Amino acid sequence: MADGTVAADQLRLFIERIERLEEEKKAIADDIRDVYSEAKANGYDPRIMRMVVRLRKMETHTRQEQDAILETYRTAIGC
């Protein structure tokens, strides 16, 4: 029975760690939302800021490839 108790304890510890991390993740998401709200109050467009953050996460060659495809499509439809 000792092995079952050890496994149950280990599982409980994993679950508790996940729960703590989920709480931290929510707190961080709230902080990010606050920063976007503050930026909006200062005249910045949060939607565009999110796009910039997403673009900065991309590798340069991936972003350049997407930009080229986007430009090709825009040219094709005349916009």
N, CA, C and O atoms as a printed pandas DataFrame, in Angstrom:
     atom_number atom_name residue_name chain_id  residue_number  x_coord  y_coord  z_coord
0              1         N          MET        A               1    0.824   -1.200    0.000
1              2        CA          MET        A               1    0.000    0.000    0.000
2              3         C          MET        A               1    0.859    1.250    0.000
3              4         O          MET        A               1    0.393    2.320   -0.393
4              5         N          ALA        A               2    2.100    1.132    0.433
5              6        CA          ALA        A               2    2.991    2.293    0.502
6              7         C          ALA        A               2    3.218    2.882   -0.881
7              8         O          ALA        A               2    3.287    4.101   -1.033
8              9         N          ASP        A               3    3.336    2.021   -1.895
9             10        CA          ASP        A               3    3.533    2.523   -3.256
10            11         C          ASP        A               3    2.328    3.329   -3.728
11            12         O          ASP        A               3    2.486    4.348   -4.399
12            13         N          GLY        A               4    1.133    2.879   -3.383
13            14        CA          GLY        A               4   -0.088    3.605   -3.747
14            15         C          GLY        A               4   -0.152    4.952   -3.065
15            16         O          GLY        A               4   -0.596    5.933   -3.662
16            17         N          THR        A               5    0.290    5.010   -1.818
17            18        CA          THR        A               5    0.288    6.265   -1.069
18            19         C          THR        A               5    1.295    7.235   -1.665
19            20         O          THR        A               5    1.013    8.426   -1.797
20            21         N          VAL        A               6    2.479    6.724   -2.029
21            22        CA          VAL        A               6    3.514    7.564   -2.626
22            23         C          VAL        A               6    3.025    8.106   -3.963
23            24         O          VAL        A               6    3.208    9.286   -4.260
24            25         N          ALA        A               7    2.407    7.252   -4.767
25            26        CA          ALA        A               7    1.894    7.683   -6.070
26            27         C          ALA        A               7    0.791    8.724   -5.897
27            28         O          ALA        A               7    0.745    9.708   -6.634
28            29         N          ALA        A               8   -0.084    8.514   -4.941
29            30        CA          ALA        A               8   -1.172    9.462   -4.690
30            31         C          ALA        A               8   -0.613   10.798   -4.213
31            32         O          ALA        A               8   -1.074   11.859   -4.633
32            33         N          ASP        A               9    0.379   10.738   -3.337
33            34        CA          ASP        A               9    1.017   11.975   -2.856
34            35         C          ASP        A               9    1.694   12.717   -3.996
35            36         O          ASP        A               9    1.588   13.938   -4.115
36            37         N          GLN        A              10    2.386   11.962   -4.826
37            38        CA          GLN        A              10    3.070   12.585   -5.961
38            39         C          GLN        A              10    2.054   13.230   -6.905
39            40         O          GLN        A              10    2.260   14.353   -7.365
40            41         N          LEU        A              11    0.967   12.528   -7.191
41            42        CA          LEU        A              11   -0.079   13.062   -8.057
42            43         C          LEU        A              11   -0.672   14.330   -7.458
43            44         O          LEU        A              11   -0.879   15.312   -8.171
44            45         N          ARG        A              12   -0.946   14.319   -6.163
45            46        CA          ARG        A              12   -1.496   15.492   -5.486
46            47         C          ARG        A              12   -0.555   16.674   -5.617
47            48         O          ARG        A              12   -1.001   17.796   -5.857
48            49         N          LEU        A              13    0.754   16.438   -5.460
49            50        CA          LEU        A              13    1.742   17.513   -5.581
50            51         C          LEU        A              13    1.772   18.077   -7.000
51            52         O          LEU        A              13    1.872   19.289   -7.190
52            53         N          PHE        A              14    1.686   17.190   -7.995
53            54        CA          PHE        A              14    1.633   17.671   -9.386
54            55         C          PHE        A              14    0.405   18.547   -9.612
55            56         O          PHE        A              14    0.493   19.615  -10.217
56            57         N          ILE        A              15   -0.736   18.084   -9.120
57            58        CA          ILE        A              15   -1.993   18.839   -9.285
58            59         C          ILE        A              15   -1.883   20.194   -8.593
59            60         O          ILE        A              15   -2.291   21.210   -9.156
60            61         N          GLU        A              16   -1.344   20.219   -7.394
61            62        CA          GLU        A              16   -1.208   21.487   -6.662
62            63         C          GLU        A              16   -0.259   22.448   -7.380
63            64         O          GLU        A              16   -0.501   23.655   -7.414
64            65         N          ARG        A              17    0.823   21.908   -7.954
65            66        CA          ARG        A              17    1.737   22.771   -8.709
66            67         C          ARG        A              17    1.034   23.362   -9.919
67            68         O          ARG        A              17    1.176   24.551  -10.206
68            69         N          ILE        A              18    0.281   22.539  -10.624
69            70        CA          ILE        A              18   -0.459   23.015  -11.797
70            71         C          ILE        A              18   -1.446   24.095  -11.383
71            72         O          ILE        A              18   -1.570   25.115  -12.059
72            73         N          GLU        A              19   -2.150   23.878  -10.278
73            74        CA          GLU        A              19   -3.120   24.876   -9.805
74            75         C          GLU        A              19   -2.436   26.201   -9.479
75            76         O          GLU        A              19   -2.953   27.267   -9.815
76            77         N          ARG        A              20   -1.284   26.140   -8.831
77            78        CA          ARG        A              20   -0.540   27.376   -8.517
78            79         C          ARG        A              20   -0.109   28.092   -9.796
79            80         O          ARG        A              20   -0.218   29.314   -9.902
80            81         N          LEU        A              21    0.375   27.325  -10.752
81            82        CA          LEU        A              21    0.796   27.919  -12.018
82            83         C          LEU        A              21   -0.389   28.529  -12.770
83            84         O          LEU        A              21   -0.254   29.585  -13.388
84            85         N          GLU        A              22   -1.541   27.869  -12.719
85            86        CA          GLU        A              22   -2.745   28.423  -13.349
86            87         C          GLU        A              22   -3.126   29.752  -12.700
87            88         O          GLU        A              22   -3.533   30.684  -13.393
88            89         N          GLU        A              23   -3.000   29.844  -11.387
89            90        CA          GLU        A              23   -3.284   31.099  -10.680
90            91         C          GLU        A              23   -2.312   32.186  -11.117
91            92         O          GLU        A              23   -2.709   33.327  -11.354
92            93         N          GLU        A              24   -1.029   31.824  -11.224
93            94        CA          GLU        A              24   -0.019   32.788  -11.663
94            95         C          GLU        A              24   -0.302   33.236  -13.098
95            96         O          GLU        A              24   -0.164   34.415  -13.426
96            97         N          LYS        A              25   -0.697   32.290  -13.945
97            98        CA          LYS        A              25   -0.995   32.603  -15.340
98            99         C          LYS        A              25   -2.153   33.589  -15.430
99           100         O          LYS        A              25   -2.118   34.522  -16.233
100          101         N          LYS        A              26   -3.171   33.385  -14.611
101          102        CA          LYS        A              26   -4.310   34.300  -14.601
102          103         C          LYS        A              26   -3.882   35.680  -14.131
103          104         O          LYS        A              26   -4.309   36.688  -14.694
104          105         N          ALA        A              27   -3.043   35.734  -13.105
105          106        CA          ALA        A              27   -2.567   37.019  -12.598
106          107         C          ALA        A              27   -1.757   37.752  -13.672
107          108         O          ALA        A              27   -1.891   38.965  -13.833
108          109         N          ILE        A              28   -0.927   37.023  -14.394
109          110        CA          ILE        A              28   -0.137   37.629  -15.467
110          111         C          ILE        A              28   -1.051   38.116  -16.584
111          112         O          ILE        A              28   -0.847   39.207  -17.115
112          113         N          ALA        A              29   -2.057   37.323  -16.947
113          114        CA          ALA        A              29   -3.006   37.742  -17.988
114          115         C          ALA        A              29   -3.730   39.013  -17.563
115          116         O          ALA        A              29   -3.955   39.901  -18.385
116          117         N          ASP        A              30   -4.094   39.107  -16.294
117          118        CA          ASP        A              30   -4.738   40.325  -15.782
118          119         C          ASP        A              30   -3.792   41.515  -15.883
119          120         O          ASP        A              30   -4.212   42.613  -16.251
120          121         N          ASP        A              31   -2.515   41.305  -15.559
121          122        CA          ASP        A              31   -1.520   42.374  -15.655
122          123         C          ASP        A              31   -1.361   42.845  -17.099
123          124         O          ASP        A              31   -1.274   44.046  -17.358
124          125         N          ILE        A              32   -1.323   41.906  -18.030
125          126        CA          ILE        A              32   -1.192   42.257  -19.444
126          127         C          ILE        A              32   -2.403   43.059  -19.896
127          128         O          ILE        A              32   -2.263   44.054  -20.606
128          129         N          ARG        A              33   -3.578   42.631  -19.489
129          130        CA          ARG        A              33   -4.810   43.351  -19.831
130          131         C          ARG        A              33   -4.760   44.782  -19.279
131          132         O          ARG        A              33   -5.185   45.723  -19.949
132          133         N          ASP        A              34   -4.247   44.938  -18.073
133          134        CA          ASP        A              34   -4.108   46.272  -17.469
134          135         C          ASP        A              34   -3.161   47.156  -18.280
135          136         O          ASP        A              34   -3.416   48.347  -18.455
136          137         N          VAL        A              35   -2.072   46.572  -18.772
137          138        CA          VAL        A              35   -1.114   47.351  -19.566
138          139         C          VAL        A              35   -1.771   47.810  -20.867
139          140         O          VAL        A              35   -1.605   48.961  -21.272
140          141         N          TYR        A              36   -2.516   46.918  -21.523
141          142        CA          TYR        A              36   -3.226   47.316  -22.749
142          143         C          TYR        A              36   -4.245   48.418  -22.458
143          144         O          TYR        A              36   -4.398   49.346  -23.252
144          145         N          SER        A              37   -4.936   48.321  -21.336
145          146        CA          SER        A              37   -5.903   49.355  -20.959
146          147         C          SER        A              37   -5.211   50.688  -20.720
147          148         O          SER        A              37   -5.702   51.737  -21.137
148          149         N          GLU        A              38   -4.075   50.639  -20.051
149          150        CA          GLU        A              38   -3.304   51.858  -19.794
150          151         C          GLU        A              38   -2.821   52.473  -21.109
151          152         O          GLU        A              38   -2.880   53.689  -21.292
152          153         N          ALA        A              39   -2.350   51.635  -22.009
153          154        CA          ALA        A              39   -1.887   52.124  -23.308
154          155         C          ALA        A              39   -3.038   52.759  -24.083
155          156         O          ALA        A              39   -2.876   53.805  -24.712
156          157         N          LYS        A              40   -4.202   52.113  -24.029
157          158        CA          LYS        A              40   -5.379   52.665  -24.716
158          159         C          LYS        A              40   -5.745   54.026  -24.137
159          160         O          LYS        A              40   -6.082   54.945  -24.884
160          161         N          ALA        A              41   -5.684   54.163  -22.828
161          162        CA          ALA        A              41   -5.985   55.436  -22.176
162          163         C          ALA        A              41   -5.001   56.528  -22.592
163          164         O          ALA        A              41   -5.305   57.717  -22.495
164          165         N          ASN        A              42   -3.824   56.118  -23.054
165          166        CA          ASN        A              42   -2.814   57.062  -23.515
166          167         C          ASN        A              42   -2.840   57.237  -25.032
167          168         O          ASN        A              42   -1.919   57.820  -25.604
168          169         N          GLY        A              43   -3.889   56.738  -25.683
169          170        CA          GLY        A              43   -4.073   56.977  -27.104
170          171         C          GLY        A              43   -3.548   55.912  -28.048
171          172         O          GLY        A              43   -3.598   56.095  -29.265
172          173         N          TYR        A              44   -3.044   54.800  -27.520
173          174        CA          TYR        A              44   -2.541   53.732  -28.378
174          175         C          TYR        A              44   -3.664   52.746  -28.690
175          176         O          TYR        A              44   -4.614   52.606  -27.920
176          177         N          ASP        A              45   -3.543   52.071  -29.824
177          178        CA          ASP        A              45   -4.544   51.097  -30.256
178          179         C          ASP        A              45   -4.103   49.701  -29.795
179          180         O          ASP        A              45   -3.153   49.144  -30.343
180          181         N          PRO        A              46   -4.782   49.137  -28.798
181          182        CA          PRO        A              46   -4.382   47.821  -28.277
182          183         C          PRO        A              46   -4.406   46.712  -29.335
183          184         O          PRO        A              46   -3.593   45.789  -29.286
184          185         N          ARG        A              47   -5.326   46.803  -30.276
185          186        CA          ARG        A              47   -5.407   45.778  -31.327
186          187         C          ARG        A              47   -4.115   45.767  -32.146
187          188         O          ARG        A              47   -3.570   44.706  -32.449
188          189         N          ILE        A              48   -3.636   46.956  -32.497
189          190        CA          ILE        A              48   -2.394   47.056  -33.262
190          191         C          ILE        A              48   -1.210   46.641  -32.395
191          192         O          ILE        A              48   -0.280   45.994  -32.878
192          193         N          MET        A              49   -1.242   47.008  -31.126
193          194        CA          MET        A              49   -0.161   46.613  -30.223
194          195         C          MET        A              49   -0.076   45.086  -30.117
195          196         O          MET        A              49    1.020   44.529  -30.076
196          197         N          ARG        A              50   -1.229   44.410  -30.074
197          198        CA          ARG        A              50   -1.231   42.946  -30.026
198          199         C          ARG        A              50   -0.597   42.374  -31.293
199          200         O          ARG        A              50    0.141   41.391  -31.242
200          201         N          MET        A              51   -0.897   43.008  -32.436
201          202        CA          MET        A              51   -0.305   42.566  -33.698
202          203         C          MET        A              51    1.211   42.721  -33.657
203          204         O          MET        A              51    1.942   41.833  -34.096
204          205         N          VAL        A              52    1.681   43.844  -33.130
205          206        CA          VAL        A              52    3.121   44.083  -33.041
206          207         C          VAL        A              52    3.773   43.038  -32.134
207          208         O          VAL        A              52    4.827   42.496  -32.468
208          209         N          VAL        A              53    3.155   42.759  -31.003
209          210        CA          VAL        A              53    3.703   41.749  -30.086
210          211         C          VAL        A              53    3.773   40.395  -30.794
211          212         O          VAL        A              53    4.777   39.689  -30.697
212          213         N          ARG        A              54    2.708   40.040  -31.500
213          214        CA          ARG        A              54    2.675   38.762  -32.222
214          215         C          ARG        A              54    3.776   38.724  -33.289
215          216         O          ARG        A              54    4.456   37.710  -33.446
216          217         N          LEU        A              55    3.949   39.831  -34.021
217          218        CA          LEU        A              55    4.980   39.883  -35.058
218          219         C          LEU        A              55    6.383   39.776  -34.463
219          220         O          LEU        A              55    7.255   39.121  -35.035
220          221         N          ARG        A              56    6.598   40.414  -33.329
221          222        CA          ARG        A              56    7.922   40.375  -32.701
222          223         C          ARG        A              56    8.287   38.983  -32.203
223          224         O          ARG        A              56    9.467   38.661  -32.065
224          225         N          LYS        A              57    7.274   38.154  -31.931
225          226        CA          LYS        A              57    7.532   36.783  -31.491
226          227         C          LYS        A              57    7.993   35.903  -32.649
227          228         O          LYS        A              57    8.665   34.892  -32.445
228          229         N          MET        A              58    7.621   36.301  -33.874
229          230        CA          MET        A              58    7.946   35.493  -35.053
230          231         C          MET        A              58    9.424   35.613  -35.401
231          232         O          MET        A              58   10.070   36.623  -35.123
232          233         N          GLU        A              59    9.928   34.575  -36.005
233          234        CA          GLU        A              59   11.277   34.649  -36.541
234          235         C          GLU        A              59   11.253   35.570  -37.754
235          236         O          GLU        A              59   10.249   35.650  -38.461
236          237         N          THR        A              60   12.345   36.254  -37.985
237          238        CA          THR        A              60   12.415   37.258  -39.045
238          239         C          THR        A              60   12.040   36.678  -40.397
239          240         O          THR        A              60   11.244   37.279  -41.119
240          241         N          HIS        A              61   12.589   35.532  -40.758
241          242        CA          HIS        A              61   12.308   34.969  -42.083
242          243         C          HIS        A              61   10.834   34.587  -42.231
243          244         O          HIS        A              61   10.269   34.722  -43.316
244          245         N          THR        A              62   10.216   34.119  -41.165
245          246        CA          THR        A              62    8.792   33.775  -41.217
246          247         C          THR        A              62    7.952   35.023  -41.432
247          248         O          THR        A              62    7.025   35.030  -42.242
248          249         N          ARG        A              63    8.285   36.077  -40.700
249          250        CA          ARG        A              63    7.556   37.339  -40.837
250          251         C          ARG        A              63    7.738   37.913  -42.241
251          252         O          ARG        A              63    6.774   38.390  -42.838
252          253         N          GLN        A              64    8.949   37.874  -42.772
253          254        CA          GLN        A              64    9.209   38.389  -44.111
254          255         C          GLN        A              64    8.442   37.588  -45.163
255          256         O          GLN        A              64    7.914   38.153  -46.121
256          257         N          GLU        A              65    8.387   36.285  -44.979
257          258        CA          GLU        A              65    7.652   35.428  -45.908
258          259         C          GLU        A              65    6.165   35.777  -45.891
259          260         O          GLU        A              65    5.541   35.890  -46.946
260          261         N          GLN        A              66    5.603   35.947  -44.708
261          262        CA          GLN        A              66    4.188   36.311  -44.600
262          263         C          GLN        A              66    3.919   37.687  -45.190
263          264         O          GLN        A              66    2.901   37.894  -45.850
264          265         N          ASP        A              67    4.829   38.628  -44.954
265          266        CA          ASP        A              67    4.673   39.967  -45.533
266          267         C          ASP        A              67    4.661   39.903  -47.056
267          268         O          ASP        A              67    3.868   40.586  -47.704
268          269         N          ALA        A              68    5.544   39.078  -47.627
269          270        CA          ALA        A              68    5.612   38.951  -49.081
270          271         C          ALA        A              68    4.330   38.341  -49.635
271          272         O          ALA        A              68    3.811   38.795  -50.655
272          273         N          ILE        A              69    3.827   37.328  -48.972
273          274        CA          ILE        A              69    2.583   36.694  -49.429
274          275         C          ILE        A              69    1.420   37.668  -49.305
275          276         O          ILE        A              69    0.589   37.763  -50.209
276          277         N          LEU        A              70    1.358   38.389  -48.196
277          278        CA          LEU        A              70    0.305   39.377  -47.997
278          279         C          LEU        A              70    0.355   40.429  -49.099
279          280         O          LEU        A              70   -0.682   40.789  -49.657
280          281         N          GLU        A              71    1.532   40.919  -49.415
281          282        CA          GLU        A              71    1.681   41.931  -50.461
282          283         C          GLU        A              71    1.249   41.368  -51.817
283          284         O          GLU        A              71    0.612   42.070  -52.602
284          285         N          THR        A              72    1.588   40.120  -52.093
285          286        CA          THR        A              72    1.169   39.479  -53.336
286          287         C          THR        A              72   -0.350   39.417  -53.426
287          288         O          THR        A              72   -0.927   39.741  -54.464
288          289         N          TYR        A              73   -0.987   39.009  -52.360
289          290        CA          TYR        A              73   -2.452   38.936  -52.328
290          291         C          TYR        A              73   -3.081   40.299  -52.485
291          292         O          TYR        A              73   -4.048   40.464  -53.229
292          293         N          ARG        A              74   -2.532   41.282  -51.781
293          294        CA          ARG        A              74   -3.089   42.648  -51.858
294          295         C          ARG        A              74   -2.965   43.192  -53.279
295          296         O          ARG        A              74   -3.888   43.819  -53.798
296          297         N          THR        A              75   -1.826   42.946  -53.894
297          298        CA          THR        A              75   -1.633   43.394  -55.268
298          299         C          THR        A              75   -2.626   42.697  -56.207
299          300         O          THR        A              75   -3.189   43.323  -57.106
300          301         N          ALA        A              76   -2.828   41.417  -55.988
301          302        CA          ALA        A              76   -3.730   40.637  -56.823
302          303         C          ALA        A              76   -5.160   41.151  -56.772
303          304         O          ALA        A              76   -5.870   41.105  -57.776
304          305         N          ILE        A              77   -5.593   41.642  -55.609
305          306        CA          ILE        A              77   -6.975   42.117  -55.502
306          307         C          ILE        A              77   -7.070   43.639  -55.569
307          308         O          ILE        A              77   -8.152   44.208  -55.423
308          309         N          GLY        A              78   -5.946   44.284  -55.789
309          310        CA          GLY        A              78   -5.938   45.732  -55.987
310          311         C          GLY        A              78   -6.210   46.550  -54.732
311          312         O          GLY        A              78   -6.909   47.561  -54.791
312          313         N          CYS        A              79   -5.673   46.127  -53.613
313          314        CA          CYS        A              79   -5.873   46.960  -52.415
314          315         C          CYS        A              79   -4.578   47.361  -51.785
315          316         O          CYS        A              79   -4.575   48.061  -50.772
